[in-house]
Structures are given as C-alpha cells and as structure tokens.
Amino acid sequence: MKQTEIDYWITSMLETYGNVSDLNITVGKPLQVETSGQLVPVSVEPQVPALTPFQAEVFALNLIGGNKRLLDDLVKYGSCDLSYWLGQKARFRVNVFSQKTNLSTVLRKLEMKIPTISQLNLPKLFHNMAGERNGIILVTGATGSGKSTSLAALLDKINDEKPVHIVTLEDPIEYVHQHKMATFNQRELGNDFDSFASGLRAALRQAPKVILVGEMRDRETMEIGLSAAETGHLVLSTLHTVDAGQTINRILGMFEQEEQAQVRNRLVDTIRWIVCQRLLPKVGGGRVAAFEIMGMNLRVRELIMTGETEDKTFYEIIADAKALGWQTFDQHILELYEDGLITEETAASYCTRKTAVNRGLDSIKSARGESTTGITGLAMDMKKEEKRRSGF
C-alpha cells in the first residue's frame, strides 16, 4: 500500500457519512467510522470486506512514518499517540496499538476551526471561567466526551479578550490557535517535551499567564500544577473522572496519606471550577453534552477539608447552588429532557441518582398533562372512565 492509497481510504471514510468523529482500522473488520456514537462500515474500491494483518500494519506504520520515538513507544508500551494531517482537509489525533499480535489504529477527527462557547452552547459560567486570573480549572469526563473541545473554546475566549502569553502542553495538539489578543505557544508531547511534568516545570520559566496541561496524569504533574496555580498562573487541565466528588478524591489519591491534609488546603486555595461532562444521544440523531459545574464557596471548602459523609456530599452542595449557575448532571439532564433534546430513557440511563431524576421526569410530564406511570387498567381509572361515559 502506498501513501496515496491510505489517504484515499481516510478521505472515503470521512466523506461517506456525515458527523464522523472516529476512524477505526481493525483486523478482521471492514473500514469503519463512528458517526453519532455508532460504528458503521465504509465501502472503498477495491472492496475491503475484512482488513488483513498486513493491511492494518502498513496503514499504521505509514502514519508513524519512521518516527523513532513513536516506534519505541509502540514496542515498549504497546501503543503510541501522534497527530496526522490529511492535506488541508482534516487533522486527526491518532492512537496506534497492538492487539493479539496485530496493529490497530483509531483516528479521532479534530475540528479545523475552533468553536466558540456560544456555538457549543456551553453553560454561561464558561464566560466567567475565562475571566479567572489564577487557580485551577478542571474539565473532566470519559475519553471522547468533548473535554478538549470545551477547553479550546475557553482558551479562544481568553484569546479574544486578554493580551496574555498562553502555553499549551498537549498530546497531541488538537486545535491550532491563531494569535489574536493573546500570544500562543503550543507544545506537543514527544516533539517538544518528554513528559507533562517536565513540560509544566519548563512552562513556569516561560512567563505564561495561562497554562493548558493536556491531562493531569500523575502526582508529579498535579504537584507542579498546584504550585503554578499558587504562584499566580491560571492552569487548565483534564482528568478522567465522572463527577466533582470523584475528581477531588482522584487528586487526593495521587498523594500519600500523610500529605493529604496539606493537599486539601492547597486545593481549597487553588481550585476555581470543576466541570464534568457527558455526551448523550440526541433526539433525531447526533449527541448533546450534559454538564455538572461546581465552583468554590464556603460549603465546598469545608467539604474538601473534611471529606464527604452520608449527610454532606458535593452533589447536594451543587444542587443547592443552582442560583449561582452551578448544576448537577441530573439537573441538566432534566433540562435537556424538558427541552425535548433527549428521551426519557436516555435521561434515566445517564443520570447520577435515578430516584431524583424519575421524580423530576414525573413532575415535567405532569406539568405537560402527560401520564406519569406506564401502568394502566387500574380499578380507580376504570371507575372514572365509567362515570365519564355515563355522564356523572
């Protein structure tokens, strides 16, 4: 296979379906793309009913292009990350990995144009986040939930409004920011620095006001991130956690038991916002983001210092602070259902506390005059119907 054939495959995979997010190259399967959360096969000429080990390997090695560091990572760790440009048509974040002695490749399509907070329909509090001068803002969620896109929109807002130096540490670079009010220096893991910890340590000597760290992967990176926030920098980063409470616990879990009291104090002083997001199937196709948002106030400070109990949880604090614009996933999911963007089944499947959401769903349906139960044929209902028919 030649490079032109590989680019033809990629182009066909992009153009066959709309709303393509990922391209999947796996031995024993045809070429596949993920569109609106579903994997679907793609036809090319000549036909590829099932990829052979040779085809999958040649595809992967062509993307790696002889890069020694990537090949070393692939041999040592079983996978490697890189970015790939398809001319001026598209950019991809690529992961090549071994499975059952074969190579597989997944390409995540990256947007060429940076979306704004308004275009993404992000919560209004994102505008407040862009105004922060220091501290830590964490955006959390599962892989593929849109964390990088939300952070890119946040950085774009800062870029529009502030003449500051912004340094990003990414794996790989996902959105290419143009210089507007701000000055951007975007660095890629492997090409420009060897680890997030060393890249972040170096960034402190590069006079930035804002630092984006692609992911807080370990204790050392978190330690330096806390120090950066304490010394007047605004640090933006991601974690693979599902909600605000788990995010705090994950950070604490990076440190030894005897260090945790000090770390709790540092978190109270540095955390500005924790945003958690999930992508939900949307009515009519596509996906819609649901957000949990927590800022900092006295109740949150107290809970970080003492830890959650049965009576006191981050969930309750966030739910009670709706007047501040904070929201739990469940509150936002109910809003999405009320607006007709998701189904009742989706709301129940993706919520955090099913009982609370079921009550909310019943309340919304009741206000609409809809039935709040699927049970029919009860004796009372039958008597009411008989009276109605007889005119009494």
N, C-alpha and C positions, 0 to 999 in steps of 0.2 A: 504493500500500500504506500502511495505517495502522499505528501502533504496536501496536494490539491484534492485527493480523494477524501481525506479526513475533513478538510474544510467543507467539501460538498456534503458529507454526512451531517456535519454540525449545522450548515445552512438549511438543509432539508428538515432537520429536527426542529429548528426554530420556526420555519415557515409553514409547516403542516398544520399546526394548531395555534390558536390564539392563547394568550395568557400563560405562556410556558415559563415555568420557574426553574426546572432542573432537567438536565440531560443525563440519562443513565446508560452506561455501557457495561453489560454483564454477560459473561459467558453462558451460553445455553438459552439466551433470550434474544428477541429482535432488538433493534434500536428502540429505546423508549424515552418518552418525555413525561414530566409531571405537569399537568395542567389542572388548575383549580383543585389541587390536592390529590388528583388521581393519576396513576401511571397508565399511559396508553402507548401502544406500539406505533412505530413510524415506518412507512414503506419508502425504500430507495431503489434506484436502478443501478446495477443489478440487485435483485432481491437478496435480503439477508434474513432468512427465516429464524436463524439462531446463530449468534456470534460464536466463532471458534476461539479457542485459547490464543491462537496465533494472531487473529484479527484484534482481539482485545489488548494483547500485549503491544502490538505495533502501534495501535491507537494511543495507548498510554505513553509509550516511550517517545513518540513524536511530540506529544505535548511537553514532556520533560525536556526534550531537546538536548540531551547530553549534559545537563547541569549536574556537576559532581555532588554538590551538597544535597540536591533532591534525591539523587540515586543512593547516596549514603543513608539518607533518612529512610528511604524505601526499604533498604536492606536491614538497617538497624532497628527501625520502629514498625515496619510493616505498612507504612503509609507516608505520604508526603503531600504538602499543600503548595499550590502555585497559582498564578494568575495567567490568563490566556486572552489574547486579543484576536478577534476574527476581523481583520482589517479595521475599517471604521464602522462595521455593522454592530458589533456586540463585544462585551467583555465578560469574562467568566472567572469565578473563584472555583478552582479545581482541586479535588482530592483524588489521588491515585492510591489504591490499597490492594493488598494481596488477600485472596480468599481461596482456600482449597488448592493452593499452588498456582492459581491463576491471578491475573491482574484485572481489577475493575476500576472504572472511572466514573465519577459523578461531577458534572459541571453545573454550578449554580449561576444562572444568568444574573448579571449585575446591570442595574439601570445606568444608562449613559448620562441621563440628566438627573440632577439632584432634586428630589421632590421637596416641596415646602411643607411646613407644618399644616397650613390650610389645605393643600392638595391631598395630604394624607388623612385629613380630618382627625388630627391628633387632638387630645384634650387641650383646652385653653391654657392649662397650667404650664404647658411646654413653653409658652411665651415668657412666663415668669422664670422658668429654669434658665432661659437664655440670658436673663439679667443677673444671674448669680456671679459674684466676683471671685469666690473661692469655695473650697469644700469639695465634696464628692457627690456626683450624681451617678447612680447605678441604674442601668436598664437590664432587666433580667427576663429569662424565658427559655424555652426549649430551642434547639437548633432549628433555624428556618422560621422562627416566629416574627421576624422583622426587626430585631433589635438594632442591627447595623443601619437599617433604613431610617428608623426613628432618630438615632444619634446623628446621622448625616443631615437630616432636616434641622435638628437642633444646632449643629455647627454652622449650617447655612444661614440660620437666623442671626447667629453671632457674627458671621462674616458680613452680613448686610449692615450691621449696626455698630460694630466696635473695631477701632483701629488697633488690634492686638496681634501678637505673634501666637500662632496655634501650631503645635507639634502633634502629629498623629503617629501612633505605633500600631501597625496593622498586619494581619496575617490572612490573606494578602490585602493590598489596597483595594477597597471595594468601590468607593466613589472618589472621583478625581475632582477636588475643589479648586476653583479658579480664585485668584487673588481679587478680592473686592475691597471692602474696608479693612479686612484682616489680611495678614500675611501667613500663608500656609507652607509648612514643610511636612510632607507626608513620607514616612519611612516604612519600609516593608521588611518583615521578619525574614532573615536569611540573606537578603540582598544588602540591607542597610544596618542591621543589628542582629545579634545572635540569640537573644532571649528578651522577653518583655522586661524582666528585672534589669538587665544591663541597659536596655534601651531607655527605660524610665529613669534610671540613675543618670545616664548621659543627658537626658532631656532637661534635668534640673540645672545643667550648666549651659543650656542653650537659650536662656532668658525668655521662655514662653510665659504667657498668662493663662493659656488653656492647653491642657494635655489630654488627648484621647488615647486610652490604652485598650487595644482590641479585646482583651479578656484578662481578668484577674485570675490567673491560673494557679497561683501558688502563694505560699506565705510570704516569700521574699518580695514578690511584686506588690502584694497588698501592703506590706510594711512600708515600702518606698512610696506607694500611692498615698498612704495616710500621712507620711512625712511631707509630701508635696502639698497636700491639702492644708496641712498645718502651717506651711510657710507661705501661704497666700496664693497658691495656684488653684484653678478650677480643674478638677480631674473628672473626666467622663470615662466610664468603662461598663463592661457587661459581666454577668455571672449566669451560669446555667441553674437557676433556681426558679421555683414556681410561684412564690409569693414573698411578701415583705418579711414575714416572720422567719421563713426558711433562709432568706438572704442574710439576715443578722446572724442566725445560727451557723450558716456556712462560713461566714467570716470568722466568727469566734472559733470554729472548729479548726481553722488553719493554725491556731496558736496553742501553745502548751497551757495546761490548766492554771499554772501559777502566773501566767501572763494575762489571763483573761480579764481580770479586774481593771488592769491598765488599758487594755484594748477597748473595753466597754466605755471608759472615759474618753478615749480618743474618738470612738465612733460618735458619741454624743456631741463632740465638738466639731466634727467634720462632715457628717452626713447631712446633705441638704434635701435630697429627694431619692426615693426608690420607686422606680416604675417597673411593673411586671406586665408582660403582655402575652396573649394567646391569639392564635388565628382560628376563627370559627367558620364553618361552612355557611355561605350566604344564600338566602332565598333567591332562586333564579340563577345560581352559579357564581363562582368566584368565592372569595373569602373576605371576612371582615375582622378587624382587630378588636379585642376586648382588653381593657386596661385596668390594672389596680395601681393606684397612686397614693403614696404616703410621703408627707413632708416631715418637718420636725416641729414638735411643740413640747410642752412640759410633760404631758402624759406619755409621749413616745420616749422622751429622755428617761423617765422613770422606769419604763418597761425594758429599755436597753440595759439599764444599770442593774435591775433586779431579776430580769428574765420573765418569761410568760408563765402564768398559772392558769388553772381552770377558770378562775373568775376574771382574769385580766389577760387579754390577748391583743395582738396587733390588729386582728380582724375587727374586734369591737371598736377599738380606737379609731380606725379608718372609717368604719361605718358611721360613727357618731360625728365625724368631721366633714360631712357632706357639704355643710355650709361654706367650708373653706375650699371646696372643689375637689377634695380627696374622694376616692371611691374604692370600694372593694370590687373584685371581679363580679360578684353576684349582683351588685347594684348596677354595674354597667351592662351585664348580660340581660337584666330585666329591661333596661332602657332600649337595648337593641331589639328585644322581642316586641316591646310596645311600639317601636318604630317600624315593625314589620320586616326587619332585616334578617332575623333568624327565626327558625321554627321553635315550637315548644319543646320538641325532642332534643334539638341542639342545646337549648338553654339548660335542660335537665342534665344533659350529658357532660357539659363543660363547666358546670358550676362548682363552687367550693363546698357550700353547705346546701344539700339538696332540700332539706326541710324548709329552710328560709326561702329558697327560690320557688319552691312549689307554692308556698303561701303567697308570694309576690305574683306568681303567674295566675293564681286563682283570683287575686284582687284585680289584676288587669282585665281578665276575662269577665269578671262580674261587672266591672265598670262599662264594659262593651255590651253587656247584656247577653253574654255567651254562657253556656253551661260550664260549671266548674268541676263537673265529675263525668266520667265516662259510663257510670252505672245508670241504666235506665230500667223502667218497668217496676219501680218500687210501688208499694201499696198506696202511699200518700199521693204519688204522682198520678196513679190510675184513678183515685177518687176525685182529684182535682179535675182531671180530664173529663170524667163522667159528669161532674157538676157543670163544667163549661158547656158540654154538649146539650145538657138538658135545660140550660138557661138559668140555673140557680147560681 
